[in-house]
Amino acid sequence: MDEFWQQALWSLAPTVLVGLLFWYIMRVIIRSDSKERQAYDEILREQDAAGNDDASRR
């Protein structure tokens, strides 16, 4: 019976590891997108404060 559980764990290990890797990669992508949006919003706020809004560039 002990060998059964050992085989069960070894058969699930690749699936769990791939799932954790996928979760980590998606977390990094989503966080980087969020930080990029925050930086872009900050740039737009600085431009608006300086009077360089989109309407004056058209």
PDB file of N, CA, C and O in Angstrom:
ATOM      1  N   MET A   1       0.823  -1.196   0.000  1.00  0.00           N
ATOM      2  CA  MET A   1       0.000   0.000   0.000  1.00  0.00           C
ATOM      3  C   MET A   1       0.863   1.255   0.000  1.00  0.00           C
ATOM      4  O   MET A   1       0.480   2.268  -0.584  1.00  0.00           O
ATOM      5  N   ASP A   2       2.021   1.199   0.645  1.00  0.00           N
ATOM      6  CA  ASP A   2       2.910   2.358   0.697  1.00  0.00           C
ATOM      7  C   ASP A   2       3.421   2.701  -0.699  1.00  0.00           C
ATOM      8  O   ASP A   2       3.570   3.875  -1.040  1.00  0.00           O
ATOM      9  N   GLU A   3       3.687   1.678  -1.502  1.00  0.00           N
ATOM     10  CA  GLU A   3       4.167   1.918  -2.862  1.00  0.00           C
ATOM     11  C   GLU A   3       3.100   2.584  -3.720  1.00  0.00           C
ATOM     12  O   GLU A   3       3.429   3.356  -4.621  1.00  0.00           O
ATOM     13  N   PHE A   4       1.838   2.302  -3.457  1.00  0.00           N
ATOM     14  CA  PHE A   4       0.736   2.932  -4.193  1.00  0.00           C
ATOM     15  C   PHE A   4       0.762   4.441  -4.015  1.00  0.00           C
ATOM     16  O   PHE A   4       0.653   5.178  -4.994  1.00  0.00           O
ATOM     17  N   TRP A   5       0.903   4.909  -2.791  1.00  0.00           N
ATOM     18  CA  TRP A   5       0.902   6.357  -2.527  1.00  0.00           C
ATOM     19  C   TRP A   5       2.134   7.027  -3.111  1.00  0.00           C
ATOM     20  O   TRP A   5       2.067   8.158  -3.593  1.00  0.00           O
ATOM     21  N   GLN A   6       3.242   6.335  -3.066  1.00  0.00           N
ATOM     22  CA  GLN A   6       4.460   6.881  -3.657  1.00  0.00           C
ATOM     23  C   GLN A   6       4.293   7.037  -5.173  1.00  0.00           C
ATOM     24  O   GLN A   6       4.700   8.052  -5.737  1.00  0.00           O
ATOM     25  N   GLN A   7       3.717   6.070  -5.813  1.00  0.00           N
ATOM     26  CA  GLN A   7       3.476   6.151  -7.251  1.00  0.00           C
ATOM     27  C   GLN A   7       2.443   7.230  -7.568  1.00  0.00           C
ATOM     28  O   GLN A   7       2.554   7.921  -8.581  1.00  0.00           O
ATOM     29  N   ALA A   8       1.452   7.372  -6.713  1.00  0.00           N
ATOM     30  CA  ALA A   8       0.439   8.409  -6.924  1.00  0.00           C
ATOM     31  C   ALA A   8       1.060   9.796  -6.838  1.00  0.00           C
ATOM     32  O   ALA A   8       0.750  10.666  -7.651  1.00  0.00           O
ATOM     33  N   LEU A   9       1.936  10.009  -5.856  1.00  0.00           N
ATOM     34  CA  LEU A   9       2.605  11.308  -5.735  1.00  0.00           C
ATOM     35  C   LEU A   9       3.507  11.584  -6.934  1.00  0.00           C
ATOM     36  O   LEU A   9       3.510  12.695  -7.464  1.00  0.00           O
ATOM     37  N   TRP A  10       4.269  10.582  -7.363  1.00  0.00           N
ATOM     38  CA  TRP A  10       5.145  10.782  -8.513  1.00  0.00           C
ATOM     39  C   TRP A  10       4.360  11.026  -9.795  1.00  0.00           C
ATOM     40  O   TRP A  10       4.841  11.733 -10.681  1.00  0.00           O
ATOM     41  N   SER A  11       3.176  10.465  -9.913  1.00  0.00           N
ATOM     42  CA  SER A  11       2.382  10.689 -11.122  1.00  0.00           C
ATOM     43  C   SER A  11       1.737  12.072 -11.115  1.00  0.00           C
ATOM     44  O   SER A  11       1.476  12.631 -12.181  1.00  0.00           O
ATOM     45  N   LEU A  12       1.476  12.633  -9.938  1.00  0.00           N
ATOM     46  CA  LEU A  12       0.883  13.968  -9.857  1.00  0.00           C
ATOM     47  C   LEU A  12       1.913  15.086  -9.860  1.00  0.00           C
ATOM     48  O   LEU A  12       1.583  16.229 -10.173  1.00  0.00           O
ATOM     49  N   ALA A  13       3.138  14.776  -9.522  1.00  0.00           N
ATOM     50  CA  ALA A  13       4.179  15.803  -9.401  1.00  0.00           C
ATOM     51  C   ALA A  13       4.371  16.624 -10.684  1.00  0.00           C
ATOM     52  O   ALA A  13       4.425  17.850 -10.593  1.00  0.00           O
ATOM     53  N   PRO A  14       4.478  16.016 -11.869  1.00  0.00           N
ATOM     54  CA  PRO A  14       4.666  16.838 -13.074  1.00  0.00           C
ATOM     55  C   PRO A  14       3.499  17.800 -13.321  1.00  0.00           C
ATOM     56  O   PRO A  14       3.714  18.945 -13.717  1.00  0.00           O
ATOM     57  N   THR A  15       2.284  17.345 -13.092  1.00  0.00           N
ATOM     58  CA  THR A  15       1.112  18.194 -13.295  1.00  0.00           C
ATOM     59  C   THR A  15       1.116  19.371 -12.331  1.00  0.00           C
ATOM     60  O   THR A  15       0.828  20.502 -12.722  1.00  0.00           O
ATOM     61  N   VAL A  16       1.439  19.107 -11.091  1.00  0.00           N
ATOM     62  CA  VAL A  16       1.485  20.169 -10.088  1.00  0.00           C
ATOM     63  C   VAL A  16       2.598  21.162 -10.407  1.00  0.00           C
ATOM     64  O   VAL A  16       2.396  22.372 -10.303  1.00  0.00           O
ATOM     65  N   LEU A  17       3.755  20.669 -10.789  1.00  0.00           N
ATOM     66  CA  LEU A  17       4.878  21.552 -11.109  1.00  0.00           C
ATOM     67  C   LEU A  17       4.584  22.421 -12.332  1.00  0.00           C
ATOM     68  O   LEU A  17       4.905  23.610 -12.333  1.00  0.00           O
ATOM     69  N   VAL A  18       3.986  21.849 -13.360  1.00  0.00           N
ATOM     70  CA  VAL A  18       3.633  22.631 -14.545  1.00  0.00           C
ATOM     71  C   VAL A  18       2.566  23.660 -14.190  1.00  0.00           C
ATOM     72  O   VAL A  18       2.600  24.784 -14.691  1.00  0.00           O
ATOM     73  N   GLY A  19       1.626  23.289 -13.336  1.00  0.00           N
ATOM     74  CA  GLY A  19       0.599  24.238 -12.889  1.00  0.00           C
ATOM     75  C   GLY A  19       1.192  25.396 -12.111  1.00  0.00           C
ATOM     76  O   GLY A  19       0.801  26.547 -12.309  1.00  0.00           O
ATOM     77  N   LEU A  20       2.126  25.103 -11.234  1.00  0.00           N
ATOM     78  CA  LEU A  20       2.789  26.166 -10.471  1.00  0.00           C
ATOM     79  C   LEU A  20       3.614  27.067 -11.373  1.00  0.00           C
ATOM     80  O   LEU A  20       3.640  28.282 -11.179  1.00  0.00           O
ATOM     81  N   LEU A  21       4.284  26.488 -12.351  1.00  0.00           N
ATOM     82  CA  LEU A  21       5.058  27.282 -13.296  1.00  0.00           C
ATOM     83  C   LEU A  21       4.140  28.197 -14.110  1.00  0.00           C
ATOM     84  O   LEU A  21       4.454  29.371 -14.309  1.00  0.00           O
ATOM     85  N   PHE A  22       3.025  27.674 -14.573  1.00  0.00           N
ATOM     86  CA  PHE A  22       2.051  28.477 -15.314  1.00  0.00           C
ATOM     87  C   PHE A  22       1.520  29.611 -14.456  1.00  0.00           C
ATOM     88  O   PHE A  22       1.423  30.749 -14.915  1.00  0.00           O
ATOM     89  N   TRP A  23       1.173  29.306 -13.207  1.00  0.00           N
ATOM     90  CA  TRP A  23       0.664  30.332 -12.294  1.00  0.00           C
ATOM     91  C   TRP A  23       1.693  31.441 -12.092  1.00  0.00           C
ATOM     92  O   TRP A  23       1.340  32.621 -12.104  1.00  0.00           O
ATOM     93  N   TYR A  24       2.947  31.078 -11.910  1.00  0.00           N
ATOM     94  CA  TYR A  24       4.002  32.066 -11.683  1.00  0.00           C
ATOM     95  C   TYR A  24       4.194  32.952 -12.916  1.00  0.00           C
ATOM     96  O   TYR A  24       4.311  34.172 -12.793  1.00  0.00           O
ATOM     97  N   ILE A  25       4.227  32.345 -14.093  1.00  0.00           N
ATOM     98  CA  ILE A  25       4.408  33.116 -15.321  1.00  0.00           C
ATOM     99  C   ILE A  25       3.246  34.084 -15.523  1.00  0.00           C
ATOM    100  O   ILE A  25       3.467  35.244 -15.868  1.00  0.00           O
ATOM    101  N   MET A  26       2.025  33.632 -15.318  1.00  0.00           N
ATOM    102  CA  MET A  26       0.861  34.507 -15.474  1.00  0.00           C
ATOM    103  C   MET A  26       0.887  35.631 -14.446  1.00  0.00           C
ATOM    104  O   MET A  26       0.512  36.760 -14.761  1.00  0.00           O
ATOM    105  N   ARG A  27       1.317  35.346 -13.236  1.00  0.00           N
ATOM    106  CA  ARG A  27       1.420  36.364 -12.186  1.00  0.00           C
ATOM    107  C   ARG A  27       2.412  37.448 -12.585  1.00  0.00           C
ATOM    108  O   ARG A  27       2.150  38.637 -12.403  1.00  0.00           O
ATOM    109  N   VAL A  28       3.546  37.034 -13.126  1.00  0.00           N
ATOM    110  CA  VAL A  28       4.566  37.998 -13.559  1.00  0.00           C
ATOM    111  C   VAL A  28       4.032  38.855 -14.705  1.00  0.00           C
ATOM    112  O   VAL A  28       4.244  40.068 -14.716  1.00  0.00           O
ATOM    113  N   ILE A  29       3.351  38.252 -15.656  1.00  0.00           N
ATOM    114  CA  ILE A  29       2.811  38.999 -16.799  1.00  0.00           C
ATOM    115  C   ILE A  29       1.774  40.006 -16.336  1.00  0.00           C
ATOM    116  O   ILE A  29       1.799  41.160 -16.765  1.00  0.00           O
ATOM    117  N   ILE A  30       0.866  39.591 -15.471  1.00  0.00           N
ATOM    118  CA  ILE A  30      -0.196  40.487 -15.016  1.00  0.00           C
ATOM    119  C   ILE A  30       0.372  41.622 -14.178  1.00  0.00           C
ATOM    120  O   ILE A  30      -0.058  42.766 -14.323  1.00  0.00           O
ATOM    121  N   ARG A  31       1.324  41.330 -13.309  1.00  0.00           N
ATOM    122  CA  ARG A  31       1.930  42.394 -12.498  1.00  0.00           C
ATOM    123  C   ARG A  31       2.717  43.376 -13.358  1.00  0.00           C
ATOM    124  O   ARG A  31       2.670  44.582 -13.112  1.00  0.00           O
ATOM    125  N   SER A  32       3.434  42.886 -14.357  1.00  0.00           N
ATOM    126  CA  SER A  32       4.199  43.795 -15.206  1.00  0.00           C
ATOM    127  C   SER A  32       3.260  44.673 -16.021  1.00  0.00           C
ATOM    128  O   SER A  32       3.556  45.847 -16.243  1.00  0.00           O
ATOM    129  N   ASP A  33       2.136  44.128 -16.470  1.00  0.00           N
ATOM    130  CA  ASP A  33       1.162  44.927 -17.198  1.00  0.00           C
ATOM    131  C   ASP A  33       0.590  46.012 -16.298  1.00  0.00           C
ATOM    132  O   ASP A  33       0.414  47.154 -16.724  1.00  0.00           O
ATOM    133  N   SER A  34       0.304  45.655 -15.068  1.00  0.00           N
ATOM    134  CA  SER A  34      -0.240  46.628 -14.111  1.00  0.00           C
ATOM    135  C   SER A  34       0.753  47.752 -13.855  1.00  0.00           C
ATOM    136  O   SER A  34       0.376  48.923 -13.827  1.00  0.00           O
ATOM    137  N   LYS A  35       2.017  47.399 -13.667  1.00  0.00           N
ATOM    138  CA  LYS A  35       3.042  48.424 -13.429  1.00  0.00           C
ATOM    139  C   LYS A  35       3.232  49.305 -14.658  1.00  0.00           C
ATOM    140  O   LYS A  35       3.456  50.509 -14.532  1.00  0.00           O
ATOM    141  N   GLU A  36       3.142  48.713 -15.843  1.00  0.00           N
ATOM    142  CA  GLU A  36       3.289  49.491 -17.066  1.00  0.00           C
ATOM    143  C   GLU A  36       2.132  50.483 -17.206  1.00  0.00           C
ATOM    144  O   GLU A  36       2.342  51.626 -17.612  1.00  0.00           O
ATOM    145  N   ARG A  37       0.919  50.052 -16.874  1.00  0.00           N
ATOM    146  CA  ARG A  37      -0.231  50.956 -16.930  1.00  0.00           C
ATOM    147  C   ARG A  37      -0.089  52.094 -15.919  1.00  0.00           C
ATOM    148  O   ARG A  37      -0.447  53.233 -16.218  1.00  0.00           O
ATOM    149  N   GLN A  38       0.424  51.800 -14.737  1.00  0.00           N
ATOM    150  CA  GLN A  38       0.640  52.849 -13.739  1.00  0.00           C
ATOM    151  C   GLN A  38       1.672  53.853 -14.228  1.00  0.00           C
ATOM    152  O   GLN A  38       1.488  55.057 -14.050  1.00  0.00           O
ATOM    153  N   ALA A  39       2.736  53.389 -14.832  1.00  0.00           N
ATOM    154  CA  ALA A  39       3.763  54.295 -15.354  1.00  0.00           C
ATOM    155  C   ALA A  39       3.199  55.153 -16.481  1.00  0.00           C
ATOM    156  O   ALA A  39       3.489  56.347 -16.554  1.00  0.00           O
ATOM    157  N   TYR A  40       2.405  54.561 -17.348  1.00  0.00           N
ATOM    158  CA  TYR A  40       1.798  55.306 -18.447  1.00  0.00           C
ATOM    159  C   TYR A  40       0.845  56.373 -17.915  1.00  0.00           C
ATOM    160  O   TYR A  40       0.845  57.503 -18.403  1.00  0.00           O
ATOM    161  N   ASP A  41       0.035  56.021 -16.919  1.00  0.00           N
ATOM    162  CA  ASP A  41      -0.868  56.999 -16.310  1.00  0.00           C
ATOM    163  C   ASP A  41      -0.097  58.141 -15.670  1.00  0.00           C
ATOM    164  O   ASP A  41      -0.519  59.295 -15.749  1.00  0.00           O
ATOM    165  N   GLU A  42       1.028  57.833 -15.037  1.00  0.00           N
ATOM    166  CA  GLU A  42       1.865  58.871 -14.427  1.00  0.00           C
ATOM    167  C   GLU A  42       2.417  59.819 -15.492  1.00  0.00           C
ATOM    168  O   GLU A  42       2.446  61.033 -15.290  1.00  0.00           O
ATOM    169  N   ILE A  43       2.849  59.271 -16.613  1.00  0.00           N
ATOM    170  CA  ILE A  43       3.347  60.098 -17.712  1.00  0.00           C
ATOM    171  C   ILE A  43       2.243  61.014 -18.228  1.00  0.00           C
ATOM    172  O   ILE A  43       2.475  62.198 -18.471  1.00  0.00           O
ATOM    173  N   LEU A  44       1.046  60.466 -18.393  1.00  0.00           N
ATOM    174  CA  LEU A  44      -0.076  61.291 -18.867  1.00  0.00           C
ATOM    175  C   LEU A  44      -0.409  62.396 -17.873  1.00  0.00           C
ATOM    176  O   LEU A  44      -0.701  63.522 -18.276  1.00  0.00           O
ATOM    177  N   ARG A  45      -0.370  62.087 -16.579  1.00  0.00           N
ATOM    178  CA  ARG A  45      -0.647  63.117 -15.565  1.00  0.00           C
ATOM    179  C   ARG A  45       0.409  64.217 -15.616  1.00  0.00           C
ATOM    180  O   ARG A  45       0.081  65.397 -15.498  1.00  0.00           O
ATOM    181  N   GLU A  46       1.668  63.840 -15.792  1.00  0.00           N
ATOM    182  CA  GLU A  46       2.727  64.842 -15.889  1.00  0.00           C
ATOM    183  C   GLU A  46       2.551  65.716 -17.131  1.00  0.00           C
ATOM    184  O   GLU A  46       2.772  66.926 -17.075  1.00  0.00           O
ATOM    185  N   GLN A  47       2.159  65.115 -18.236  1.00  0.00           N
ATOM    186  CA  GLN A  47       1.951  65.880 -19.456  1.00  0.00           C
ATOM    187  C   GLN A  47       0.764  66.825 -19.308  1.00  0.00           C
ATOM    188  O   GLN A  47       0.820  67.973 -19.750  1.00  0.00           O
ATOM    189  N   ASP A  48      -0.314  66.341 -18.685  1.00  0.00           N
ATOM    190  CA  ASP A  48      -1.472  67.198 -18.453  1.00  0.00           C
ATOM    191  C   ASP A  48      -1.118  68.361 -17.546  1.00  0.00           C
ATOM    192  O   ASP A  48      -1.584  69.481 -17.753  1.00  0.00           O
ATOM    193  N   ALA A  49      -0.299  68.099 -16.547  1.00  0.00           N
ATOM    194  CA  ALA A  49       0.108  69.159 -15.620  1.00  0.00           C
ATOM    195  C   ALA A  49       0.978  70.198 -16.332  1.00  0.00           C
ATOM    196  O   ALA A  49       0.954  71.378 -15.982  1.00  0.00           O
ATOM    197  N   ALA A  50       1.740  69.758 -17.322  1.00  0.00           N
ATOM    198  CA  ALA A  50       2.602  70.666 -18.060  1.00  0.00           C
ATOM    199  C   ALA A  50       1.857  71.371 -19.186  1.00  0.00           C
ATOM    200  O   ALA A  50       2.419  72.253 -19.835  1.00  0.00           O
ATOM    201  N   GLY A  51       0.595  70.997 -19.430  1.00  0.00           N
ATOM    202  CA  GLY A  51      -0.190  71.624 -20.465  1.00  0.00           C
ATOM    203  C   GLY A  51       0.003  70.996 -21.833  1.00  0.00           C
ATOM    204  O   GLY A  51      -0.364  71.596 -22.843  1.00  0.00           O
ATOM    205  N   ASN A  52       0.560  69.826 -21.885  1.00  0.00           N
ATOM    206  CA  ASN A  52       0.778  69.134 -23.160  1.00  0.00           C
ATOM    207  C   ASN A  52      -0.227  68.005 -23.334  1.00  0.00           C
ATOM    208  O   ASN A  52       0.164  66.850 -23.505  1.00  0.00           O
ATOM    209  N   ASP A  53      -1.501  68.319 -23.294  1.00  0.00           N
ATOM    210  CA  ASP A  53      -2.507  67.254 -23.414  1.00  0.00           C
ATOM    211  C   ASP A  53      -2.673  66.863 -24.884  1.00  0.00           C
ATOM    212  O   ASP A  53      -2.120  67.512 -25.772  1.00  0.00           O
ATOM    213  N   ASP A  54      -3.429  65.810 -25.128  1.00  0.00           N
ATOM    214  CA  ASP A  54      -3.597  65.278 -26.472  1.00  0.00           C
ATOM    215  C   ASP A  54      -4.275  66.267 -27.401  1.00  0.00           C
ATOM    216  O   ASP A  54      -3.972  66.266 -28.595  1.00  0.00           O
ATOM    217  N   ALA A  55      -5.168  67.102 -26.922  1.00  0.00           N
ATOM    218  CA  ALA A  55      -5.894  68.037 -27.769  1.00  0.00           C
ATOM    219  C   ALA A  55      -4.966  69.066 -28.396  1.00  0.00           C
ATOM    220  O   ALA A  55      -5.209  69.484 -29.528  1.00  0.00           O
ATOM    221  N   SER A  56      -3.929  69.484 -27.717  1.00  0.00           N
ATOM    222  CA  SER A  56      -3.034  70.517 -28.256  1.00  0.00           C
ATOM    223  C   SER A  56      -2.075  69.935 -29.280  1.00  0.00           C
ATOM    224  O   SER A  56      -1.478  70.685 -30.052  1.00  0.00           O
ATOM    225  N   ARG A  57      -1.912  68.617 -29.308  1.00  0.00           N
ATOM    226  CA  ARG A  57      -0.992  68.004 -30.277  1.00  0.00           C
ATOM    227  C   ARG A  57      -1.657  67.703 -31.602  1.00  0.00           C
ATOM    228  O   ARG A  57      -0.966  67.381 -32.568  1.00  0.00           O
ATOM    229  N   ARG A  58      -2.961  67.795 -31.683  1.00  0.00           N
ATOM    230  CA  ARG A  58      -3.674  67.434 -32.943  1.00  0.00           C
ATOM    231  C   ARG A  58      -3.773  68.592 -33.880  1.00  0.00           C
ATOM    232  O   ARG A  58      -4.335  68.460 -34.968  1.00  0.00           O
TER     233      ARG A  58
END
